[in-house]
Amino acid sequence: MQNIPGQDAASSLAEMRKFLIPSYLIATIVYLIFSLHYFTTGLGGTMLLVITLVPIAYIMYVLHSLAAGELLYPRLGLKANIAIASVYIAMCIFSLIYMRVEFDALIYDRAGFFNTPDKIVAVMMLGLVLEFARREHRVLFYLILFLMFYSVYGWIFPGILGHPGVSWTRVITSSSVEITLGLFGTYAQTGVGVIAAFFMFLGIAQGFGVQESIIRTFTGILAKRTTLIPQTAVVTSMAIATCSGSGAANVAITGQYTIPLMKRAGFPPLYAGAVEASASLGGLLMPPVMAIAGFLMADFLGVTYFEVIARGYGPALIFYAIIATSVYLFTTRFVRGGGRSPNSALVSVIERFSKIEVVNTAIFFIFIGVLIFLMGVLWYEASRAALHIAIGLFITASVVRMYLHTGTISDKIREWIRCLRRALEAFAEVTAP
């Protein structure tokens, strides 16, 4: 995205941030409330949940873009962008209310025979998603357009690629209001119905500084020996991968610490970035989250999620063993000296880890163990197990933060509120499109 042109527009948007940021947090809280209601009651199932949360997630995306100082359409100016954003939000709210009110009719009464209001909502939701794809994933946008064209005009393609084709109405409705398919289909339902519970755990861990504690602790331990400094990228990425499920999120969390360390130790910048990126890709493989792949494998194979992650540890550990070996070979090439004390250039980068860092690290791995126990021994569903450890981590991290944070009671409460807000923002960042 492009930054807002002109100082006047920037200052105007800075004033708007006073409204946008609270609105963004309110949308996040509403999203969280619906998620918690489903995880604790199961009422409505994932289909009702997904038609509720996808529009809310889009609202969060629009508000976050503006709050971050980025216009949806930089050439149109601030007022036009605010108007367009308001229209997008209104469309999302209308679609949310309409589809919840007409949910039973869409599923049972009018499935395949949608009326005019249904088709209007279908065009609105599909249009919003296509616009999001155009802005954020340009290649995917053109691929979707091609596949839609192919679905309608299949008769013009030769050989085995040819088919009679379907109507544009069928393409649009099957991609939206026909809830079992399209943008409300299996992927979206898995995301809001299962992965969101793990995102709660991830958001709490990030908001209360648990992830930063893990990085500081392992960095402080390994950096005592210069030749082990490059391995911090491997170890910290593997630890964060257990709850991130994303290579990009892993890089964003660990790279700000490990890349400067590797560069100071002697790694060329290109190699330092490559090591961190390679190690962070393990976020897609490392149980118990394994991105969306593990959940889809469990669904397609008809097995429990624990059976997938139990077998996923093998490839994940082999992956990290290979990365660690490769990093060791690069270390022998770039890093000189095997002394136990890092040089002065490294001392300024290595952060001392305190008592709370060690406690947070221990708490994190204890709850990862609890998650595996709940799914593997007690046979909890993945979403239920993740919800339990998210609540447990929230309570434990809150108690630890209040107990170890220095200051008066009011200072402790302000610190807890700050951590809670960070947790909400972290949850929103991984949840919104």
RODO-2510 file (C-alpha; in nm, 4 decimals, decimal comma):
residues 433
     n   res          X          Y          Z
     1     m     0,0000     0,0000     0,0000
     2     q     0,1070     0,3603    -0,0590
     3     n     0,1323     0,6255     0,2078
     4     i    -0,1052     0,9217     0,2014
     5     p     0,0224     1,2032    -0,0221
     6     g     0,0419     1,5488     0,1294
     7     q     0,0880     1,6743     0,4818
     8     d    -0,2696     1,8057     0,5085
     9     a    -0,4163     1,4645     0,4350
    10     a    -0,1717     1,3058     0,6775
    11     s    -0,2648     1,5460     0,9565
    12     s    -0,6359     1,4961     0,8870
    13     l    -0,5950     1,1216     0,9029
    14     a    -0,3947     1,1591     1,2229
    15     e    -0,7027     1,3253     1,3722
    16     m    -0,9185     1,0461     1,2349
    17     r    -0,6991     0,7915     1,4120
    18     k    -0,8584     0,8991     1,7401
    19     f    -1,1783     0,7473     1,6040
    20     l    -1,0339     0,4720     1,3842
    21     i    -0,8197     0,2968     1,6452
    22     p    -1,1014     0,2593     1,9038
    23     s    -1,3333     0,1434     1,6234
    24     y    -1,0744    -0,1113     1,5158
    25     l    -1,0401    -0,2415     1,8721
    26     i    -1,4191    -0,2565     1,9124
    27     a    -1,4476    -0,4615     1,5917
    28     t    -1,1770    -0,6927     1,7266
    29     i    -1,3631    -0,7351     2,0557
    30     v    -1,6874    -0,8144     1,8689
    31     y    -1,4988    -1,0729     1,6608
    32     l    -1,3532    -1,2204     1,9792
    33     i    -1,6935    -1,2351     2,1519
    34     f    -1,8518    -1,4289     1,8645
    35     s    -1,5525    -1,6642     1,8583
    36     l    -1,5658    -1,7277     2,2330
    37     h    -1,9414    -1,7833     2,2156
    38     y    -1,8923    -2,0510     1,9509
    39     f    -1,5959    -2,2161     2,1233
    40     t    -1,7818    -2,2398     2,4536
    41     t    -2,1282    -2,3366     2,3237
    42     g    -2,0889    -2,4624     1,9664
    43     l    -2,4266    -2,3081     1,8822
    44     g    -2,4931    -2,2496     1,5140
    45     g    -2,1916    -2,4444     1,3933
    46     t    -1,9089    -2,3142     1,1784
    47     m    -2,1385    -2,2097     0,8929
    48     l    -2,3234    -1,9554     1,1053
    49     l    -1,9930    -1,8494     1,2570
    50     v    -1,8194    -1,7931     0,9240
    51     i    -2,0939    -1,5735     0,7750
    52     t    -2,0626    -1,3613     1,0890
    53     l    -1,6862    -1,3345     1,1226
    54     v    -1,5788    -1,2918     0,7602
    55     p    -1,7609    -0,9544     0,7260
    56     i    -1,6263    -0,8454     1,0659
    57     a    -1,2742    -0,9416     0,9575
    58     y    -1,3180    -0,7290     0,6451
    59     i    -1,4287    -0,4347     0,8597
    60     m    -1,1167    -0,4851     1,0717
    61     y    -0,9044    -0,4837     0,7559
    62     v    -1,0533    -0,1543     0,6330
    63     l    -1,0206     0,0162     0,9718
    64     h    -0,6663    -0,1109     1,0205
    65     s    -0,5587     0,0177     0,6789
    66     l    -0,6831     0,3682     0,7542
    67     a    -0,5574     0,3661     1,1141
    68     a    -0,2132     0,2677     0,9856
    69     g    -0,2083     0,5797     0,7671
    70     e    -0,2720     0,4035     0,4370
    71     l    -0,5414     0,5039     0,1925
    72     l    -0,7411     0,2392     0,0113
    73     y    -0,7148     0,4495    -0,3056
    74     p    -0,4303     0,7049    -0,2750
    75     r    -0,5261     0,8976    -0,5903
    76     l    -0,8762     0,9833    -0,4688
    77     g    -0,7904     1,1845    -0,1600
    78     l    -0,8847     1,1456     0,2038
    79     k    -1,2561     1,2355     0,1935
    80     a    -1,3261     1,0018    -0,0970
    81     n    -1,1419     0,7203     0,0782
    82     i    -1,3355     0,7744     0,4002
    83     a    -1,6600     0,7637     0,2006
    84     i    -1,5589     0,4453     0,0185
    85     a    -1,4455     0,2828     0,3435
    86     s    -1,7814     0,3726     0,4997
    87     v    -1,9623     0,2093     0,2075
    88     y    -1,7501    -0,1056     0,2432
    89     i    -1,8225    -0,1235     0,6166
    90     a    -2,1951    -0,0669     0,5572
    91     m    -2,1970    -0,3457     0,2964
    92     c    -2,0286    -0,5815     0,5421
    93     i    -2,2741    -0,4981     0,8211
    94     f    -2,5733    -0,5392     0,5892
    95     s    -2,4425    -0,8722     0,4582
    96     l    -2,3743    -0,9963     0,8105
    97     i    -2,7239    -0,9104     0,9351
    98     y    -2,8990    -1,0355     0,6221
    99     m    -2,7211    -1,3704     0,6112
   100     r    -2,7743    -1,4345     0,9822
   101     v    -3,1459    -1,3510     0,9558
   102     e    -3,1893    -1,5559     0,6368
   103     f    -2,9491    -1,8326     0,7416
   104     d    -3,2016    -2,1187     0,7591
   105     a    -3,3708    -2,0089     0,4372
   106     l    -3,0390    -1,9907     0,2524
   107     i    -2,9433    -2,3387     0,3690
   108     y    -3,2734    -2,5263     0,3434
   109     d    -3,5415    -2,3317     0,1547
   110     r    -3,3700    -2,1397    -0,1253
   111     a    -3,0495    -2,3399    -0,1804
   112     g    -2,9896    -2,3315    -0,5561
   113     f    -3,2937    -2,1056    -0,6118
   114     f    -3,1837    -1,7753    -0,4641
   115     n    -3,4036    -1,4669    -0,4830
   116     t    -3,3024    -1,1148    -0,5825
   117     p    -3,1907    -0,9944    -0,2344
   118     d    -2,9770    -1,3088    -0,2037
   119     k    -2,8085    -1,2306    -0,5345
   120     i    -2,7472    -0,8684    -0,4334
   121     v    -2,5734    -0,9815    -0,1155
   122     a    -2,3780    -1,2368    -0,3194
   123     v    -2,2503    -0,9670    -0,5561
   124     m    -2,1607    -0,7405    -0,2623
   125     m    -1,9601    -1,0022    -0,0724
   126     l    -1,7859    -1,1429    -0,3785
   127     g    -1,7030    -0,7915    -0,4964
   128     l    -1,5502    -0,7017    -0,1597
   129     v    -1,3372    -1,0152    -0,1552
   130     l    -1,2225    -0,9621    -0,5139
   131     e    -1,1262    -0,6048    -0,4307
   132     f    -0,9286    -0,7279    -0,1318
   133     a    -0,7507    -0,9810    -0,3546
   134     r    -0,6754    -0,7101    -0,6119
   135     r    -0,5153    -0,4907    -0,3472
   136     e    -0,3253    -0,7487    -0,1465
   137     h    -0,2721    -1,0509    -0,3749
   138     r    -0,2666    -0,9323    -0,7335
   139     v    -0,1698    -1,2678    -0,8886
   140     l    -0,4472    -1,4451    -0,6994
   141     f    -0,6940    -1,1816    -0,8189
   142     y    -0,6161    -1,2472    -1,1849
   143     l    -0,6247    -1,6221    -1,1260
   144     i    -0,9738    -1,5935    -0,9750
   145     l    -1,0937    -1,3852    -1,2693
   146     f    -0,9565    -1,6414    -1,5134
   147     l    -1,1224    -1,9310    -1,3305
   148     m    -1,4543    -1,7452    -1,3211
   149     f    -1,4243    -1,6801    -1,6955
   150     y    -1,3372    -2,0459    -1,7515
   151     s    -1,6399    -2,1577    -1,5490
   152     v    -1,8774    -1,9533    -1,7651
   153     y    -1,7136    -1,9880    -2,1065
   154     g    -1,5739    -2,3390    -2,0811
   155     w    -1,7140    -2,4276    -2,4230
   156     i    -1,4520    -2,2152    -2,6007
   157     f    -1,1613    -2,4184    -2,4576
   158     p    -1,0325    -2,7083    -2,6676
   159     g    -1,0095    -3,0788    -2,5909
   160     i    -1,0447    -3,2117    -2,2403
   161     l    -1,0472    -2,8550    -2,1038
   162     g    -1,3809    -2,7829    -2,2675
   163     h    -1,7137    -2,7994    -2,0833
   164     p    -2,0650    -2,6597    -2,1407
   165     g    -2,0170    -2,3771    -1,8926
   166     v    -2,2422    -2,2377    -1,6211
   167     s    -2,4172    -1,9051    -1,5786
   168     w    -2,2656    -1,6001    -1,4118
   169     t    -2,5432    -1,6201    -1,1539
   170     r    -2,4354    -1,9710    -1,0611
   171     v    -2,0702    -1,8678    -1,0329
   172     i    -2,1497    -1,5692    -0,8109
   173     t    -2,3977    -1,7425    -0,5795
   174     s    -2,1883    -2,0579    -0,5401
   175     s    -1,8946    -1,8397    -0,4393
   176     s    -2,0850    -1,6541    -0,1682
   177     v    -2,4396    -1,7213    -0,0441
   178     e    -2,4105    -2,0948    -0,1085
   179     i    -2,2347    -2,1171     0,2247
   180     t    -2,0767    -2,4610     0,1869
   181     l    -1,8637    -2,3339    -0,1038
   182     g    -1,6618    -2,0293    -0,2008
   183     l    -1,5524    -1,7633     0,0423
   184     f    -1,7572    -1,9179     0,3264
   185     g    -1,6453    -2,2725     0,2456
   186     t    -1,4160    -2,5275     0,4094
   187     y    -1,1059    -2,3078     0,4328
   188     a    -1,2873    -2,0162     0,5940
   189     q    -1,4831    -2,2414     0,8302
   190     t    -1,1630    -2,4145     0,9390
   191     g    -1,0018    -2,0766     0,9971
   192     v    -1,2752    -1,9273     1,2148
   193     g    -1,3801    -2,2545     1,3777
   194     v    -1,0423    -2,4016     1,4734
   195     i    -0,7404    -2,1869     1,3913
   196     a    -0,8886    -1,8782     1,5604
   197     a    -0,8541    -2,0551     1,8964
   198     f    -0,4816    -2,0968     1,8348
   199     f    -0,4656    -1,7316     1,7294
   200     m    -0,6067    -1,6405     2,0705
   201     f    -0,3185    -1,8266     2,2320
   202     l    -0,0732    -1,6573     1,9951
   203     g    -0,2200    -1,3121     2,0622
   204     i    -0,2014    -1,3576     2,4400
   205     a     0,1561    -1,4839     2,4160
   206     q     0,2534    -1,1820     2,2083
   207     g     0,0555    -0,9299     2,4109
   208     f     0,2007    -1,0339     2,7460
   209     g     0,5550    -1,0479     2,6085
   210     v     0,5889    -1,4267     2,6257
   211     q     0,7242    -1,4572     2,2719
   212     e     0,9784    -1,1810     2,3309
   213     s     1,0807    -1,3583     2,6517
   214     i     1,1437    -1,6808     2,4593
   215     i     1,3658    -1,5002     2,2109
   216     r     1,5605    -1,3110     2,4788
   217     t     1,6089    -1,6236     2,6904
   218     f     1,7393    -1,8448     2,4109
   219     t     1,9442    -1,5608     2,2654
   220     g     2,1019    -1,4887     2,6026
   221     i     2,1878    -1,8561     2,6543
   222     l     2,3240    -1,9321     2,3080
   223     a     2,5024    -1,5997     2,2586
   224     k     2,7454    -1,6796     2,5382
   225     r     2,9434    -1,8632     2,2732
   226     t     3,0105    -1,6778     1,9494
   227     t     2,9826    -1,9844     1,7262
   228     l     2,6368    -2,0611     1,8651
   229     i     2,4939    -1,7172     1,7901
   230     p     2,3698    -1,8127     1,4381
   231     q     2,1827    -2,1057     1,5912
   232     t     1,9630    -1,8585     1,7788
   233     a     1,7674    -1,8118     1,4560
   234     v     1,7009    -2,1857     1,4380
   235     v     1,6122    -2,2400     1,8038
   236     t     1,3953    -1,9307     1,8486
   237     s     1,2165    -1,9862     1,5173
   238     m     1,1428    -2,3460     1,6146
   239     a     1,0043    -2,2322     1,9507
   240     i     0,7829    -1,9609     1,8021
   241     a     0,6746    -2,1983     1,5232
   242     t     0,4932    -2,4139     1,7775
   243     c     0,2195    -2,1516     1,8033
   244     s     0,2527    -1,9211     1,5011
   245     g     0,1686    -2,1522     1,2108
   246     s     0,3055    -1,8893     0,9737
   247     g     0,6448    -1,8305     0,8192
   248     a     0,5819    -1,4582     0,7728
   249     a     0,4709    -1,4107     1,1343
   250     n     0,7722    -1,6069     1,2506
   251     v     1,0129    -1,3830     1,0600
   252     a     0,8436    -1,0686     1,1916
   253     i     0,8722    -1,1878     1,5522
   254     t     1,2210    -1,3414     1,5592
   255     g     1,4004    -1,1670     1,2729
   256     q     1,4276    -0,8317     1,4502
   257     y     1,6471    -1,0010     1,7122
   258     t     1,8332    -1,2760     1,5279
   259     i     1,9322    -1,1012     1,2039
   260     p     2,1292    -0,8187     1,3760
   261     l     2,2984    -1,0797     1,5960
   262     m     2,4089    -1,2886     1,2994
   263     k     2,5352    -0,9818     1,1146
   264     r     2,7406    -0,8710     1,4153
   265     a     2,8783    -1,2249     1,4498
   266     g     3,0153    -1,2113     1,0953
   267     f     2,7350    -1,3345     0,8694
   268     p     2,6849    -1,1308     0,5503
   269     p     2,3442    -0,9557     0,5560
   270     l     2,2133    -1,1678     0,2680
   271     y     2,3014    -1,4922     0,4450
   272     a     2,1645    -1,3689     0,7781
   273     g     1,8287    -1,2900     0,6196
   274     a     1,8258    -1,6204     0,4311
   275     v     1,8946    -1,8195     0,7483
   276     e     1,6120    -1,6494     0,9360
   277     a     1,3693    -1,6888     0,6461
   278     s     1,4538    -2,0573     0,6046
   279     a     1,4227    -2,1290     0,9760
   280     s     1,0952    -1,9387     0,9987
   281     l     0,9382    -2,1457     0,7218
   282     g     0,9230    -2,4211     0,9799
   283     g     0,6197    -2,2387     1,1151
   284     l     0,4259    -2,4119     0,8366
   285     l     0,5487    -2,7551     0,9504
   286     m     0,5983    -2,7468     1,3258
   287     p     0,3166    -2,8960     1,5341
   288     p     0,0896    -2,8353     1,7082
   289     v    -0,0402    -2,5570     1,4777
   290     m     0,1124    -2,6432     1,1347
   291     a    -0,0748    -2,3588     0,9612
   292     i    -0,3990    -2,4637     0,7941
   293     a    -0,2458    -2,7721     0,6315
   294     g    -0,2739    -2,9912     0,9404
   295     f    -0,6421    -2,9098     0,9919
   296     l    -0,7239    -2,9761     0,6274
   297     m    -0,5343    -3,3061     0,6354
   298     a    -0,7328    -3,4151     0,9403
   299     d    -1,0574    -3,3168     0,7675
   300     f    -0,9791    -3,4834     0,4351
   301     l    -0,8353    -3,8024     0,5895
   302     g    -1,1122    -3,8363     0,8454
   303     v    -0,8734    -3,8623     1,1414
   304     t    -0,8273    -3,6573     1,4567
   305     y    -0,6027    -3,3540     1,4469
   306     f    -0,3750    -3,5118     1,7074
   307     e    -0,3031    -3,8035     1,4728
   308     v    -0,1814    -3,5519     1,2161
   309     i     0,0415    -3,3535     1,4511
   310     a     0,1825    -3,6694     1,6115
   311     r     0,3202    -3,7637     1,2709
   312     g     0,4072    -3,4049     1,1878
   313     y     0,6839    -3,3837     1,4469
   314     g     0,9035    -3,6158     1,2409
   315     p     0,9261    -3,4017     0,9242
   316     a     0,9406    -3,0812     1,1308
   317     l     1,2328    -3,1960     1,3454
   318     i     1,4156    -3,3297     1,0392
   319     f     1,3629    -2,9919     0,8709
   320     y     1,5114    -2,8029     1,1649
   321     a     1,7975    -3,0508     1,1984
   322     i     1,8899    -2,9864     0,8349
   323     i     1,8626    -2,6095     0,8845
   324     a     2,0801    -2,6291     1,1977
   325     t     2,3420    -2,8345     1,0115
   326     s     2,3461    -2,5868     0,7236
   327     v     2,3808    -2,2959     0,9663
   328     y     2,6694    -2,4746     1,1375
   329     l     2,8507    -2,5099     0,8037
   330     f     2,7972    -2,1408     0,7296
   331     t     2,9200    -2,0579     1,0798
   332     t     3,2520    -2,2336     1,0190
   333     r     3,2898    -2,0173     0,7096
   334     f     3,1851    -1,6757     0,8370
   335     v     3,2307    -1,6717     1,2164
   336     r     3,5808    -1,6511     1,3550
   337     g     3,6703    -1,7445     1,7088
   338     g     3,5067    -1,9983     1,9354
   339     g     3,5547    -1,8152     2,2641
   340     r     3,2860    -1,8169     2,5257
   341     s     3,2632    -1,4375     2,5410
   342     p     3,1136    -1,2455     2,2468
   343     n     3,3020    -0,9461     2,1171
   344     s     3,2130    -0,5875     2,2018
   345     a     3,0074    -0,5468     1,8834
   346     l     2,7787    -0,8258     1,9999
   347     v     2,7429    -0,7217     2,3613
   348     s     2,5427    -0,4142     2,2576
   349     v     2,2946    -0,6303     2,0656
   350     i     2,2502    -0,9162     2,3133
   351     e     1,9772    -0,8323     2,5606
   352     r     2,0060    -0,9606     2,9153
   353     f     1,7172    -1,1839     3,0096
   354     s     1,5561    -1,1306     3,3464
   355     k     1,3645    -1,3533     3,5843
   356     i     1,0332    -1,2781     3,4174
   357     e     1,1758    -1,3852     3,0791
   358     v     1,2736    -1,7257     3,2169
   359     v     0,9352    -1,7666     3,3873
   360     n     0,7462    -1,6702     3,0701
   361     t     0,9512    -1,9141     2,8630
   362     a     0,8812    -2,1972     3,1064
   363     i     0,5104    -2,1113     3,1128
   364     f     0,4911    -2,1145     2,7335
   365     f     0,6393    -2,4609     2,6935
   366     i     0,4323    -2,5960     2,9824
   367     f     0,1153    -2,4890     2,8036
   368     i     0,2358    -2,6370     2,4743
   369     g     0,2796    -2,9628     2,6669
   370     v    -0,0690    -2,9221     2,8148
   371     l    -0,2089    -2,8723     2,4634
   372     i    -0,0544    -3,1983     2,3443
   373     f    -0,1800    -3,3758     2,6584
   374     l    -0,5352    -3,2490     2,6096
   375     m    -0,5486    -3,3609     2,2459
   376     g    -0,3448    -3,6807     2,2751
   377     v    -0,4532    -3,8213     2,6120
   378     l    -0,7904    -3,6640     2,6901
   379     w    -0,8893    -3,6504     2,3193
   380     y    -1,0109    -3,2915     2,3279
   381     e    -1,0981    -3,1351     1,9940
   382     a    -0,8262    -2,9025     1,8664
   383     s    -1,0346    -2,5871     1,9116
   384     r    -1,1411    -2,6840     2,2648
   385     a    -0,7855    -2,7699     2,3676
   386     a    -0,6512    -2,4448     2,2199
   387     l    -0,9206    -2,2446     2,3998
   388     h    -0,8268    -2,4061     2,7322
   389     i    -0,4576    -2,3243     2,6989
   390     a    -0,5375    -1,9717     2,5768
   391     i    -0,7458    -1,9072     2,8883
   392     g    -0,4827    -2,0749     3,1053
   393     l    -0,2021    -1,8681     2,9551
   394     f    -0,4049    -1,5493     2,9969
   395     i    -0,4645    -1,6151     3,3676
   396     t    -0,1087    -1,7320     3,4356
   397     a     0,0596    -1,4530     3,2395
   398     s    -0,1627    -1,1957     3,4114
   399     v    -0,0707    -1,3256     3,7573
   400     v     0,3006    -1,3373     3,6724
   401     r     0,2926    -0,9882     3,5218
   402     m     0,1103    -0,8430     3,8233
   403     y     0,3404    -1,0197     4,0707
   404     l     0,6774    -0,9482     3,9085
   405     h     0,6073    -0,5988     3,7727
   406     t     0,7534    -0,3358     4,0027
   407     g     0,5511    -0,0370     4,1153
   408     t     0,2285     0,0447     4,2907
   409     i    -0,1009    -0,1379     4,2470
   410     s    -0,2171     0,1246     3,9982
   411     d     0,1077     0,0792     3,8011
   412     k     0,0497    -0,2960     3,7912
   413     i    -0,3074    -0,2480     3,6710
   414     r    -0,1966    -0,0056     3,3977
   415     e     0,0690    -0,2543     3,2864
   416     w    -0,1913    -0,5320     3,2746
   417     i    -0,4265    -0,3146     3,0672
   418     r    -0,1389    -0,2316     2,8301
   419     c    -0,0653    -0,6032     2,7871
   420     l    -0,4342    -0,6754     2,7307
   421     r    -0,4507    -0,4133     2,4574
   422     r    -0,1356    -0,5526     2,2954
   423     a    -0,2936    -0,8982     2,3038
   424     l    -0,6061    -0,7657     2,1310
   425     e    -0,3969    -0,5915     1,8652
   426     a    -0,1841    -0,9026     1,8101
   427     f    -0,4967    -1,1168     1,7759
   428     a    -0,6433    -0,8673     1,5295
   429     e    -0,3266    -0,8602     1,3178
   430     v    -0,3266    -1,2371     1,2642
   431     t    -0,7056    -1,2580     1,2300
   432     a    -0,7916    -0,9762     0,9901
   433     p    -0,7220    -1,0434     0,6189
***
